[in-house]
């Protein structure tokens, strides 16, 4: 006759088998509660340094009166939203439309937008701070202020005088997107079928070398494929795609980067900072965005809004926000693709907030970075992976550019 303890063990074993448990085997770790995962994502957003490579606040506010130290009506960026989202270093885009290449005044427009960014710091020094170096970014982060580094979108303000590079560097410009929607004096554009230079012009090649010497990051967003490869051959420092995404999801669209280009950028030590704008995420979102935009403009015209008026802009922004296209998972797919091609060290965030019409559901303004982090956690990215994506990869490029500039300047002095 079996003893009672033996019978008890047999009974326990049968019960475990019937319940799906294997006695003696540790149970699987519990799946994190969704609310706990979101809380963790929010905590990481406010623990790690978040750098966004491209936000078009200065151009959006050019001629529009809004106080970004408070909640704005239609903008994607303002101080309360940035604090909620954990954003620490949004690159303010000093965007120069290509029309200034024809009319003149590109340098003056750049100066006026730089003045505007300086005004943000002067008006609200407890909230915003200048950032001309990686050290500034980290010091401002520790002090609890949002850094406002600047990047110039379109090299048109340089004109034919490369001494202007030093001038704009002194004014705080830390990257220059070589061109924008049209070919300019430096580079062919991905948007312009007219290929004047077959890549970079001779002046553009000299500009890249001088940017290396000064410590200005070379931004290859917007350039033609040929110009990209010219930069890769010339630059002594890592380059940045401040707001570009993989062409894999938008086949044939040169504005985004092909797989081989992303890999070449990684070999250079550079980083592609993926865009949140819907048209960058999938080909089909382009037509959908055009359709929504046309419907919104038709509605505003029928309602009697005067195009360009403040009332028009406010209503337009309201309707734009009401029609998200795509989802935050599309952004995660971009990140996954870059990582699969290269590694976790060559991807960052370049939203293009305030510069695009359509944004995906769940990532419609700067308060929503925690939502992106939540989805990255669900995807299996580690805290260290996320720290790199959010900002450390971009700051590493900037640090490397600073180091190359110091070495070049030291060599000149010997």
N, C-alpha and C positions, 0 to 999 in steps of 0.2 A: 504494500500500500504506500502510495506517494505521500510525502509529508505535506502539510498545509502550505509552507513557503513555496514548494515546488509547484503545487497546483495553482497557487496564486500567480507564479511567473508564467505558467502556460496560459492561464486565462488572460493575463496582461498582454502577452505576445499576440494571442488571437485578436484581442480588441484593437491592438495597434495595427495589425494587418488589415482588419476590416475597415479601420478608419483611414487607411492609406499611409500610415506612419511606419517607418522602418526602425525598430528599436536598436539603439546603439549607434544610429547615424544622426549627426547634428541636423536640426531642422534648417531649412533654407532661410536666409535673412529676409525679414519682412520688407515688402515693397514700401518705400517711403510714402506717407500720406501726401496727397496732392497739395493740401494746404501747407504742410511742412516743407515741401519742395519749393513752393512759391515763396515762402518766408526765407528759405535759404538763398534763393535767387536774389531776393531783395537785399539780403544781408551782404552778399558778394558784390552787388552793384554799389553798395556804399562802403565797401572795404577796399576793393581794387580800384585802381586809377583807370577811368574810362576816357579814351581819346577818340574823338570823331574827326575824321580827316577832311570833312567838307560840309559846312553849313552856310547857307546863303542869306544870313540875317542882314548884312549891310545892304545888299542889293534890294532885298524885299522892303527895307525901310527907307530906301532912297526916295524921298518925296512923300513918305507916309509917316504920320505922327503916331507912334506907339511907344509906350514905356515898357521896355523889356525887363525892368526890375520888378514888374508886377505881371500878373496873369494877362496875356494878350488875347485878343478876340479870336484871331484866325491863324496866327503863326504857329509853326512847329517848334519854335524855340523861344523860351523866356526863362527868367531866373527861377520862378516857382516850379515850372516843369522840369528844369535841369536838376534842381535839388531833389525832386521826387524820383527822378530817374537815375540819380547818382552820376550824372555827367560832370566831368572835371576839366576837360580840355577840348572844347570844340574849336577846330580851326575855322576862323572867320574867313570866308571867301571874299577876296577883293576881285569881284567879277567884272571884267571889261568886255562888253558886247562887241562883236566883230565890226559893227557899224562904225566904231571909233577909228578903225583902220582906214576908213574912207573919208570921214569927216574931220579927222584930227581930234585932239583933246584926250587921247587915251591916258597920258601921264597925269593930266589934271583930274580926270575921273578917278584914277587910282588914288591920288592924294586925298581927294574928298572922302572916299570910302574909308581910307586909313584914319583920317580925322574923325570919322564917325565912331570907329572902334575905340580910338583913344578917348573919345567923349564918354563912352560907356564906363570906362575905368574912372575917369575924372568925376563923373556924376555919382557913381555908386562904388566907391573904393572898398567898402565893406563886403561887396558881393563879387566884384570882378577885379582881375589883376592882369597886367601885361605879362607876356611870356615870350622871351627871346632866346631861351635855351631850355634844354631838358632839366637843368638844375632849377630854373624858374618854375617849371611845371611841378616839380616835386615839392619845392618850398611852398608854393601856393596851395597845393593839396594838403600839406601839413597844417597850413594856416586856415584851411576851410574856405578858401576863395576859389572861384571858378577862373581858370586861366583862359585868356583869349589870344592864342597864337594866331598868326595870319598867314594865309597863302594867297598868292596872286593867280587868278584864273584867266589866263591869256597873257602871253609875253609881249603883247602889242605896246604897252607903256615903255618898254625898253627902247623902242625905235631902232635906230641904227647905231646907237651910242651905248656901248657896253659899260661905260662908267656909271650908267644909271642903275646897273645891278648893285653896285656898292651903295648908291643912294637909297634904293629901296630896302636893301639889307639893313641899313642904318635906321630906316623907318620901321623895321620889325618884320619885314616879309621873310618867311623861312621856307617856303617852297614856291616854285613858279611852274604852273601848268603851261607848257611851251606855246600852245595855241589853243583855240577853242573851235568855233563852228566853221571858220574859214581859214584857208592858208594865210599865213602871215610872213613876216620877214625872217622868222626863225625856223618854221616847220610847216610841213603839210598837215592837214587835218583829216581825221577819220570821217568827218561829216561832209567833206568837200571833195568831189570827184576830180577837181582840177588839181593836178599834181605838178606844181611848179618846180619843186626841189628834188623830187624822187626820194623824199625823206627829210633830213635836216638840210638847211642851207649852210653855206660856209660860215655865215655869221652865227647860225644856230649851233654849229659845232664848237665855235669859239665861246659861245655863251655857256654851253655845258661845262667846258673847262673852267671858265671864270666862276661859275656857280660852285663847282667843286672847291675852288680856291677860297671863296668867300664863306662857304658853309651854308649855301642855299640848296635845299633838296630839289633834285630834278624830278618833276611830276610828269609822268608819261600818259596820264589820262588825256583823252581827246586827240592824241597824235595819230598819224597814219601808222600802219604796220611797219613800213620802211623806216619811218622816223624812229620808232621804238627800237628797232635793231641798230640803227645808227647810234642812239644813246647808249645802248648796251656795249658797243664797241669802244666808245669814247670815255665814258664816265669812270672815274677812279673811286667813286663812292657809291653806295647802294642808292637805287632810285625808288620812287614811290609811285604807285597808282592811287592817287588820293581818293578817287571815287570811280571805280570801274568794277565790273563783274565778269564772270566767266562767259565766254561766247558759246560755250557748250549748250547753254539753255536758250540762246538767241542766235541760232546758226546764221552765218552770213552777215551779221551786224558788226561792222568793224569797230564801232565805238566800245564794245566789250572786248576782252582779251581772249585770244585763242589759247588752247592748252599748251602748245609749245612756247608761247610768249610767257605764260605764267611760270613755266618751268625755267625759262631763261632768266626771268626776273628773280626767281629764287636763287639761281646760280650766282647772280649779281649781289645777293644778300638782301634784295628788296622785298617789299610787301605790297600785296594788292588789298586795298581796302574796299570791301564789297558795298555796293549801293543798295539802298532800301527802296528806291523808286520802282514802281511796278513794272514799267516798260523795260527795265534792266533785268528783270527776274525771269520772264518767259516771253517768247515771241507773241503768243496769243494775247497777252495783256496790253500790247501796243494798240491794237485795233479797238479793244474794249475801252482803253483810256481815251482814245480819240472820240469814240462815240459818246462817252459820258461828258467829256468836255464840251462837245458840240451841243449836247442837250442842255447843259447848264448855261452856256452862252445864249442859246435861243430863248430859254426861260427868262434870263435877265433882260434881254432886249425887249421881249414881249411885255415885261413888267415895267418898262420905261426907265430902267437904270442907265445912267450915262456912263459909258465905258471909261475907265480910268478914275472915276470919282471914288471917294472914300466909301460911300454907300455901296457902290458896285463891288469894290474889292472885298468888303466885309461879307456881302451876300455870296460872292464867288467862293470865298474861303469856307463859308459855312456849308455850301453845297459840295465843295471838293471833299471836305472831311466826312460828309455823309455817304460817300460812295467809294469805300476802300476796294482795291482790286488785288486779289491774291491774299496770301496770309504770311505770317511770320515764319511758318515752316519753309516757305520759299527761300527766305534769307539763310536759314540753316542749311538748306540744300546747296546754296552757293559756297558756304563755308566748308561743308563736307567735301565738295568737289575740289576746292583748292588744296585742302589737307591731303586728299587722296593723290593728287598730282605731285605735291611737294612734301610739306610737313606742317606741323602746327605752328612753325616759326615764321610763316610767310603770308599770313592772312590777318586782316584787321577790319575796322568798320569805317566806312565813308558814306554816311547816310544820304547826302544831298538834300537834307531837310531844308525847307523853305526855297528849294530850287526846282522841285518837280511837282507835277500836277497830282498824280495818283500815288498813293502809298498803300501798302498791304494792311489788311485787318490785323490788329494787334501790334502794329509798329508805326503808328501814325504821328507821333511826336516824341520829343526827347524824354518824356516821362516814362516811356515804355521799354527802356533797356532791360529792366528786370524781367520782362516777359520774354525777351530774346534769351536771356541767361537761363530762365526756367526751361525753355525748349532745348538749349544746349546741354543742360543737366540731364534732361530726359533722354537725349541722344547718347549719353554716356561720357561726355567730356569731363575731365577732371577739373578741380579748382585751378590747378596750375595752367592747364590748357586754356581755360576761360580767362585767366589773368593775362595771358599772352594775347589772346584775341582782342580783349577789351582795350588794351593800350600798350602793353610792354613791347610787342613787336614793332609798333610804330615808333616808340621812343628809342628802341635799339637802333633803328635806321637813322633817326635824327642824331643820336649819339655818335654813330659811325661817321656820319657826314661832318659833324663837328670835329672829330678826330682827324679825318682826312684834311680838312681845312687847316687845322693847326700844323700838321706835318708839312703841307705845301708852303705855308707862310714861314715856317721855321727854316725850310730849305732855301727859301728866297733870301733869308737874312744871313745865311752862311757865306 
